[in-house]
Amino acid sequence: MREVAILTVGSTFGARFELYVHEIMAEAFGLSKSIVASLSAGIRPEGLNNQEAITYDIA
C-alpha cells in the first residue's frame, strides 16, 4: 500500500527520482510491472486489491 501511495503522489507531482526508486521497490514488494507502470503514468491500474484501491483513491 505504501508503494501505491508513493507512486500515485509521485506521478502527480512529476517526481522522476522518487518514481524511479519506488518503481523498483514496488516490484520487489510484489506489484506487477503493469500496475507499477500505470501508477507511474498517473493512470488508475486494473488489478488492485481492495486495500490498494482505497490507498490509490486517498492518495
Secondary structure, DSSP 8 states (H G I E B T S, - for coil): -HHHHHHHHHHHHT-HHHHHHHHHHHHHTT--HHHHHHHHHT---TT--HHHHHHHHH-
